[in-house]
Amino acid sequence: MFVILRLAALVALALPVSGAWPQSYPTKPIRFIAPFPPGGSSDLIARILSQRMSEQLGQPIVVDNRPGASGSLGTEMSARAPADGYTLLLGSVAALAINPHLLKHVGYDPVKDFAAVAAIARGPQMLVVHPSLPAATVQEFLALARKKPNALLCGSGGVGTPAHFGCELLRLRGNAQLTHVPYKGTGQSINDLLGAQIHSVFASMPVGYPHVRTGRLRALASTSPERSALAPELPTMLEAGVPGFVSESWWGAFAPAGTPAPILRRLGALIAGIVPEAQSRERFAALGIEPLRMSPTELAAWVRSEQATYGKIVKDLGIAGQ
């Protein structure tokens, strides 16, 4: 009887420890890995969230830019981090859905190595060109590309990024030869586009649209199924006469697999509360993106679905194994 009571006491002592995770956590800064260079979409979104998260948790949320291999290096670093709730990843369509099919070695399993914490945002890319290019529409751009095969340079933030897919999809769906020019980040590709070193980029709204507003770049179309509320005057690629061209970026928060469930729930509830706030929605809208409304379970299923979708696209494009 004494043994049973002693075991029961030990169990009772153990229960508050696991249950205390949400109350005592966090006790130190949290690293939020954005696996792309500063100035890109992932960086901007991470900084919007980190400020409000820090205010509510009472600990610094440090945005850690870890670019390389189209987001794969920072994503692998996140997967290998301790599963203690002090490392978060700003996961994206590039790193979690595209790269596993496109790159030979990514160093992580997007499904097994991560726990979905919270959905964050989604948004299209926009085809932007330098104003000196004699093309005011997508069809005029394609006509130039067909007239001089491979002469038009289409920049991206690296192999496997949505911008790279934009170049390849336009080549496939638009029946035109473009030369893909990969950079280490979308911000670098935009800088070269602003300097007329390349001709075009499929830029995310947060990166491309500010330059369109100032007239430094010209937007030809968006890649969303419907017109963007931020730029309703901009036709979609479908409206511009490129059949089957729909592509959107998305972002979510993820933690290393094995992170305690109470911590995942607390972080998930926190981010899910921040995303729909008026301040967040306004800042997202200014970037041309909108909240992605999904539960963690739905986000995990979404990652699996997107993997299957982009796996087929990679196969159709014939660009795997780079």
C-alpha positions as CSV (number, residue, x, y, z in Angstrom):
1,M,0.0,0.0,0.0
2,F,2.9,2.3,0.9
3,V,4.4,1.7,-2.6
4,I,1.2,2.5,-4.3
5,L,0.8,5.8,-2.3
6,R,4.4,6.7,-3.0
7,L,3.9,6.1,-6.8
8,A,0.8,8.2,-6.7
9,A,2.6,11.0,-5.0
10,L,5.4,10.9,-7.6
11,V,2.8,11.0,-10.4
12,A,1.1,14.0,-8.7
13,L,4.4,15.8,-8.4
14,A,5.2,15.1,-12.1
15,L,1.9,16.4,-13.4
16,P,2.4,20.1,-12.5
17,V,5.8,20.1,-14.2
18,S,4.3,19.3,-17.6
19,G,1.3,21.5,-17.0
20,A,3.5,24.4,-15.9
21,W,5.1,24.7,-19.3
22,P,2.7,27.4,-20.6
23,Q,2.8,29.4,-17.4
24,S,6.6,29.5,-16.9
25,Y,7.5,29.6,-20.6
26,P,9.2,31.6,-22.0
27,T,12.1,32.5,-19.6
28,K,14.5,33.7,-22.3
29,P,14.5,35.2,-25.8
30,I,12.9,33.2,-28.7
31,R,14.7,32.9,-32.0
32,F,12.4,33.3,-35.0
33,I,14.3,32.0,-38.1
34,A,13.5,33.7,-41.4
35,P,15.4,31.6,-43.9
36,F,15.8,34.4,-46.4
37,P,17.8,37.7,-46.5
38,P,16.6,40.9,-44.9
39,G,14.2,42.9,-46.9
40,G,12.3,40.0,-48.4
41,S,8.8,38.8,-47.7
42,S,9.8,36.3,-45.0
43,D,11.9,38.9,-43.2
44,L,9.1,41.5,-43.3
45,I,6.4,39.1,-42.1
46,A,8.6,37.8,-39.3
47,R,9.3,41.3,-38.0
48,I,5.6,42.2,-38.0
49,L,4.8,39.2,-35.8
50,S,7.9,39.4,-33.6
51,Q,7.1,42.8,-32.3
52,R,3.6,41.9,-31.1
53,M,4.8,38.5,-29.8
54,S,7.5,40.1,-27.7
55,E,5.0,42.5,-26.2
56,Q,2.7,39.7,-25.2
57,L,5.2,37.2,-24.0
58,G,7.5,39.6,-22.2
59,Q,10.6,38.2,-23.9
60,P,12.5,39.4,-27.0
61,I,11.6,37.6,-30.2
62,V,14.8,37.8,-32.2
63,V,14.4,37.6,-36.0
64,D,17.4,35.5,-37.3
65,N,17.9,35.8,-41.1
66,R,19.5,32.6,-42.3
67,P,19.5,32.7,-46.1
68,G,20.8,30.1,-48.5
69,A,19.5,27.4,-50.9
70,S,16.1,29.0,-51.4
71,G,15.3,28.9,-47.7
72,S,16.6,25.3,-47.2
73,L,19.6,26.2,-45.0
74,G,17.6,28.2,-42.4
75,T,14.9,25.6,-42.5
76,E,17.3,22.8,-41.9
77,M,18.8,24.8,-39.0
78,S,15.3,25.1,-37.5
79,A,14.7,21.3,-37.9
80,R,18.0,20.6,-36.0
81,A,17.3,23.1,-33.2
82,P,16.4,21.8,-29.7
83,A,12.6,21.1,-29.4
84,D,12.2,23.4,-26.4
85,G,10.0,26.2,-27.8
86,Y,12.9,28.7,-28.2
87,T,13.3,28.3,-31.9
88,L,10.5,29.1,-34.4
89,L,10.6,28.9,-38.2
90,L,8.8,31.1,-40.6
91,G,8.1,28.4,-43.1
92,S,7.1,29.1,-46.7
93,V,5.9,27.4,-49.8
94,A,9.5,27.4,-51.1
95,A,11.2,25.6,-48.3
96,L,8.4,23.3,-47.3
97,A,6.6,22.4,-50.6
98,I,8.9,23.2,-53.5
99,N,12.5,22.5,-52.5
100,P,12.0,18.9,-51.3
101,H,11.1,18.1,-55.0
102,L,13.4,20.5,-56.7
103,L,16.7,20.2,-54.8
104,K,18.7,17.0,-54.4
105,H,19.5,17.5,-50.7
106,V,17.5,19.7,-48.4
107,G,18.5,18.2,-45.1
108,Y,15.1,17.9,-43.6
109,D,11.7,16.3,-44.0
110,P,9.0,19.1,-44.1
111,V,6.4,16.8,-42.5
112,K,8.3,14.7,-40.0
113,D,10.8,17.3,-38.8
114,F,8.3,20.1,-38.0
115,A,5.2,20.7,-35.9
116,A,2.8,23.2,-37.3
117,V,2.2,26.1,-34.9
118,A,0.0,28.7,-36.8
119,A,-0.9,29.8,-40.2
120,I,0.1,33.3,-41.0
121,A,-0.4,34.8,-44.5
122,R,-0.8,34.2,-48.2
123,G,-0.4,36.3,-51.3
124,P,0.5,36.3,-55.0
125,Q,3.5,37.3,-56.9
126,M,3.5,40.0,-59.5
127,L,5.4,40.1,-62.8
128,V,7.4,43.3,-62.7
129,V,9.7,44.7,-65.3
130,H,12.0,47.7,-65.7
131,P,10.2,50.7,-67.2
132,S,12.7,50.9,-70.0
133,L,11.5,47.5,-71.4
134,P,9.1,48.1,-74.3
135,A,6.4,45.9,-72.8
136,A,3.3,47.3,-71.1
137,T,1.4,44.0,-71.0
138,V,2.2,40.3,-70.5
139,Q,1.5,39.6,-74.2
140,E,4.0,42.3,-75.3
141,F,6.5,40.8,-72.9
142,L,6.0,37.3,-74.4
143,A,6.3,38.7,-77.9
144,L,9.7,40.1,-77.0
145,A,10.7,36.8,-75.5
146,R,9.6,34.9,-78.6
147,K,11.4,37.4,-80.9
148,K,14.7,36.9,-79.1
149,P,14.7,33.5,-77.4
150,N,16.6,33.5,-74.0
151,A,17.5,37.2,-74.3
152,L,15.1,38.3,-71.6
153,L,16.5,37.7,-68.1
154,C,14.1,36.6,-65.4
155,G,15.5,37.0,-61.9
156,S,14.6,35.2,-58.7
157,G,15.7,34.8,-55.1
158,G,17.1,31.4,-55.9
159,V,16.3,28.0,-57.4
160,G,13.1,26.7,-56.0
161,T,11.6,30.0,-54.9
162,P,8.1,31.1,-56.1
163,A,9.9,33.7,-58.3
164,H,11.8,30.9,-60.0
165,F,8.6,29.0,-60.5
166,G,7.1,32.1,-62.0
167,C,9.9,32.3,-64.6
168,E,9.5,28.6,-65.4
169,L,5.7,28.6,-65.6
170,L,5.8,31.6,-67.9
171,R,8.2,29.7,-70.1
172,L,6.0,26.7,-70.1
173,R,2.5,28.3,-70.2
174,G,3.5,31.3,-72.3
175,N,5.5,29.3,-74.9
176,A,8.5,31.6,-74.6
177,Q,12.2,31.1,-73.8
178,L,13.5,33.1,-70.8
179,T,16.8,32.9,-69.1
180,H,16.5,32.3,-65.3
181,V,19.0,34.3,-63.2
182,P,19.0,33.1,-59.5
183,Y,20.2,35.3,-56.7
184,K,20.6,34.7,-53.0
185,G,17.4,36.6,-52.2
186,T,14.5,38.3,-53.9
187,G,15.8,41.7,-52.6
188,Q,19.0,41.2,-54.6
189,S,17.1,40.4,-57.8
190,I,14.9,43.5,-57.3
191,N,18.0,45.6,-56.9
192,D,19.4,44.4,-60.2
193,L,16.0,44.9,-61.8
194,L,15.9,48.5,-60.5
195,G,19.4,49.0,-62.1
196,A,18.2,47.4,-65.4
197,Q,20.7,44.6,-65.1
198,I,17.9,42.1,-65.7
199,H,14.5,42.5,-67.3
200,S,11.9,40.9,-65.0
201,V,11.2,39.4,-61.7
202,F,8.2,37.5,-60.2
203,A,8.2,39.5,-57.0
204,S,6.0,39.0,-54.0
205,M,3.7,41.9,-53.3
206,P,5.6,43.1,-50.2
207,V,8.8,43.4,-52.2
208,G,7.6,44.5,-55.6
209,Y,4.6,46.8,-55.1
210,P,6.3,49.6,-53.3
211,H,8.6,50.1,-56.3
212,V,5.5,49.9,-58.6
213,R,3.9,52.7,-56.6
214,T,6.9,55.0,-57.1
215,G,7.1,54.2,-60.8
216,R,10.6,52.6,-60.6
217,L,9.1,49.3,-61.8
218,R,6.2,48.4,-64.0
219,A,3.8,45.6,-63.0
220,L,2.3,43.5,-65.8
221,A,0.1,41.0,-63.9
222,S,-0.4,39.1,-60.6
223,T,-0.3,35.3,-60.2
224,S,-3.4,35.0,-58.0
225,P,-6.7,33.4,-59.2
226,E,-8.5,36.8,-58.7
227,R,-7.2,40.3,-58.8
228,S,-5.4,41.6,-55.7
229,A,-7.3,44.1,-53.5
230,L,-4.0,46.0,-53.2
231,A,-3.7,46.5,-57.0
232,P,-7.2,45.9,-58.5
233,E,-6.1,47.5,-61.7
234,L,-3.5,44.7,-62.2
235,P,-4.8,41.8,-64.3
236,T,-4.1,38.2,-63.3
237,M,-1.9,36.0,-65.5
238,L,-5.1,34.2,-66.5
239,E,-6.7,37.4,-67.6
240,A,-3.5,38.4,-69.4
241,G,-3.9,35.3,-71.6
242,V,-1.6,32.8,-69.9
243,P,-3.7,29.7,-69.3
244,G,-3.1,27.6,-66.2
245,F,-0.9,30.2,-64.5
246,V,-1.9,30.5,-60.8
247,S,0.7,30.6,-58.0
248,E,0.6,32.0,-54.5
249,S,3.1,32.3,-51.7
250,W,2.2,31.3,-48.2
251,W,3.8,31.5,-44.8
252,G,3.3,29.8,-41.4
253,A,5.0,29.3,-38.1
254,F,6.6,26.0,-37.3
255,A,8.6,24.5,-34.5
256,P,11.0,21.5,-34.4
257,A,9.2,18.2,-34.1
258,G,8.9,17.1,-30.5
259,T,8.3,20.6,-29.1
260,P,6.0,20.1,-26.0
261,A,2.4,20.3,-26.9
262,P,1.5,23.0,-24.3
263,I,4.1,25.3,-25.8
264,L,2.8,24.7,-29.3
265,R,-0.7,25.5,-28.1
266,R,0.4,28.7,-26.4
267,L,2.4,29.9,-29.4
268,G,-0.3,28.9,-31.8
269,A,-3.0,30.7,-29.8
270,L,-0.7,33.8,-29.5
271,I,0.0,34.0,-33.3
272,A,-3.6,33.2,-34.2
273,G,-4.6,36.1,-32.1
274,I,-2.1,38.5,-33.5
275,V,-2.7,37.8,-37.2
276,P,-6.3,39.1,-37.4
277,E,-5.6,42.2,-35.3
278,A,-6.4,45.4,-37.1
279,Q,-2.8,46.6,-36.9
280,S,-1.5,43.3,-38.4
281,R,-4.2,43.2,-41.1
282,E,-3.3,46.8,-42.1
283,R,0.4,46.0,-42.3
284,F,-0.3,42.8,-44.2
285,A,-2.6,44.7,-46.6
286,A,0.1,47.3,-47.2
287,L,2.3,44.4,-48.3
288,G,-0.3,42.9,-50.6
289,I,-0.9,39.8,-48.5
290,E,-3.8,38.6,-46.4
291,P,-4.2,36.4,-43.3
292,L,-4.2,32.7,-43.9
293,R,-6.9,31.2,-41.7
294,M,-6.2,27.6,-40.7
295,S,-5.8,25.6,-37.5
296,P,-2.5,23.9,-36.9
297,T,-3.9,20.6,-38.0
298,E,-5.2,22.2,-41.2
299,L,-1.8,23.9,-41.8
300,A,0.0,20.5,-41.5
301,A,-2.5,19.0,-44.0
302,W,-2.0,22.1,-46.3
303,V,1.8,21.5,-46.3
304,R,1.2,17.9,-47.4
305,S,-1.2,19.0,-50.1
306,E,1.1,21.7,-51.4
307,Q,4.0,19.2,-51.6
308,A,1.9,17.0,-53.8
309,T,0.8,19.9,-56.0
310,Y,4.3,21.3,-56.5
311,G,5.7,17.8,-57.0
312,K,3.6,17.5,-60.1
313,I,4.5,20.9,-61.3
314,V,8.2,20.2,-60.9
315,K,7.8,17.0,-62.9
316,D,5.9,18.8,-65.7
317,L,8.6,21.5,-65.8
318,G,11.4,19.0,-65.9
319,I,13.6,21.0,-63.5
320,A,14.0,18.6,-60.6
321,G,17.4,17.6,-59.2
322,Q,19.1,21.0,-59.3
